[in-house]
Amino acid sequence: MMRITNKMINTNYLSNLNSNLDNLNNLRQKAAAGRSYLKASENPAAALKAYQVRQNLSRISLYQNNVGEAASIMTEVETAVLELNSTITSISENVTRGRSGNYSEQDRANIAEVLSNFQLELFDIANYRSADKYVFGGSKMLEPPFNLESGVLYYHGIDVNSNTGFDESSIYYDIGLGLKTTASGQIKEGTAFNISFPGSEVFGTGTDTNGLPNNIFNLVGKMIEAFNTNDLSNLDSYVDKLESIAENITVKLVDVGQKSSFLSFLTERLAGNEFNATKKQTEIECIDAAEAIVNFNTQETAYLAALAMGNKLLQYSLLDYMK
Amino acid sequence: MGSSFTGLRIAQSALAASQICLDVTGQNIANVNTKDYTRQSAELNAVNYNNSVSKFAQPPATNKGQGVTVAQIAQIRDKLLDVKVRNCHSNYNTTSVILSGLSDIENVFDETDNSGLNAILGDFYSQLQQLSNNAGNTGYASMTRSAAQKVCQVFNQYASQLSQIRDEQMASLEIAVEDINTVISKLNEVNTQIKDQSVRGSISNELLDDRNSYLDTLSKYMNITVTAQNDGTVKVSSTGNADVLDSTFSISQSGDQVVIQRTDTGGTLADFLPDEGTVAGCLHILNGAGTSAAAGESSFTGLLYYNRALDNFAAAFAGTFNKINTLDPAAPANLFTGTTANNISISEQWYADANYIVVADTGTNDNVIKMINAMEDEVDETIYPGITGNFEGFAKTLMDTIAIDTGYYKDINDMNKAILTSAANQRESIMGVLVDEETVNLISYQKAYQAAARLMTVMDETLDVLINRMGVVGR
């Protein structure tokens, strides 16, 4: 049997009391902070997961932000292209009207007037601006892409009738598709979202084999000229050209629509991911309030019991019972 | 036939012995709370009949004892338990110093309820994204710049916190070494006194207590082996058979490593690396280079590891972004200057002009995308050794490593503490004073004293009969 000496009782009692108090303090801090651990070393496995989840959450909110921005640009592009479409329809109607044989020269001049208003409208659409961005600015969205100088239309300084030299590079948004670059440092298509809709592609550049301008603004210019001079000999080919341009724009519209719906799909998925990650974070990092308080109370009882016991343990010795 | 006065002699020896026993009990009670006091007990021996005159004679059958004598005042102490307690002391102090060092480092890296390197890198990443979405906008460029500045500041802050921890560890190592030298000189002094007393015949128990107390203190600083010598002194040796009492210890620096040196009385200098104890713990924390350890360096994951990792990290971070920002290798356009965590900062050019960061190479925002990509991609270990994963990943790795190590040492330290407590209790159980026991002794020695006094009276009365009343018949 072990001898239990007075010093042993004192030391052990004090050290136990101290560790009780330490536990009590620890549990109080946890309950107050609402955390299941206060330092990563208390639960490295959980902390490791928690750091990962936190990064996920911050990425998700970043992607949500990027997807939101991309989606709002897509909406603006869609609006602009729809407007473009309806303007073309109106142009087409007016041209059809003006072609009919019973229109006088004056009437045709009026049509030319109407068409030149539409032409200006086209120019406005081409320089459509949402917030601080020109949606058809291509890779340079901060400056107006088109400008008109003495009747010649320029796209970022290049005459739209020239066949080459247009900057049709992309602007990529990272929306969580796993951004990758090629060995040469170029971004791999499909790993980021391209929000660039170069006006050169939408409105057309260069001339076709028949010498007709691919650009709708310039084509309408030709039509206006035809009506002004009352020379409708080439109008048929103009109208055909307008139709093919309109078709091209419809394709663009579908393209934008697809992109928009992809973005809204992503928005939903990201919201789901965010919910899951937040839930996970709560599970890992947060402590159940009821559990925290029960733990604290249990420990408090243990501490009080230890205090009460010390009173009994340390007070008496054989001397108290000697005569 | 014994002498007539034998009884008186026996009674007198009993009185004297009880007196001594009472005094020893008094000493024990007086020292019930004295630190490192060892319980004493008077060893009583019965005195036997020994008559050298009757060497060749047949001893009488009525041969009886001659009373009691106090052989020695012994210390009740178990040497094996001393060894055990001192080993436990060394082990516990190793882990407790390591734990406190690691906890300090953990406080630097831990981001459980505050934001540090990982969060700031995440911020920088978000700002790059914003810049990429708003290419050409100076406002976003300058926000990116301030995020980068914060990253640099966090590197600087971590580096300065680590160097502060290093200073603290060095200070505690210096104090330990100073203390060791003091304890050694005290031990040598006690050894000399004990040797003197030993020559004169008896060694005082209190002096032995002193020596044990010093040895206990020394065992906190290093692992020791105590060997008793014939002249009553002890020899203390540590790792590598180093004769501790023959040495003076000092601290010196060799490259990145802190070294403890030992000078013996002959003046010879040698490196000293104890296996356990405060000194070993401090050296682990200070010198531990972890995975970056070169030959001859400690592979413990300590301060040196984190220092180097942070420096590599800062260099890789600065290098990677400088490289992307430089379109023409002939004309470097550096975003960051500095190659260590301590001196990394954003370059003067960038500081002067937020748009110094190259957003576009061939496209609109393709260069920023490359930077974003560089945050996502694994760092090329062939260019920047020691960095695993991407930047944020590596920051996490550092946090994980320190958290896991700290957690591990917390457990080990708790275990060592429990073992130490149990060993110390075992020792205390043998050498400690128990008041109840001393009270019982007090009563029994008092009774013995009273009985011896009564014996004296009985002898007195017996002799009175013999001398005064014998042969007086009919007088």
Interface residues (C-beta under 8 A of the other chain):
Chain A: M2 R3 I4 T5 N6 K7 M8 T11 N12 S15 A33 R35 Y37 L38 K39 A40 S41 E42 N43 P44 A47 L48 A50 Y51 Q52 Q55 S58 L62 N65 N66 E69 D132 S139 K140 M141 L142 S169 S170 I171 Y172 Y173 D174 L179 K180 T181 G185 Q186 I187 A192 S196 S317 L318 L319 M322
Chain B: V32 N33 L102 S103 E106 D110 E111 T112 D113 N118 G122 Y125 S126 Q129 S132 N133 A135 G136 N137 A360 D361 T362 G363 T364 N365 D366 I369 K370 I372 N373 E376 E392 K396 M399 D400 I402 A403 I404 D405 T406 G407 K410 T421 N425 Q426 E428 S429 I430 G432 V433 L434 V435 D436 E437 T439 V440 I443
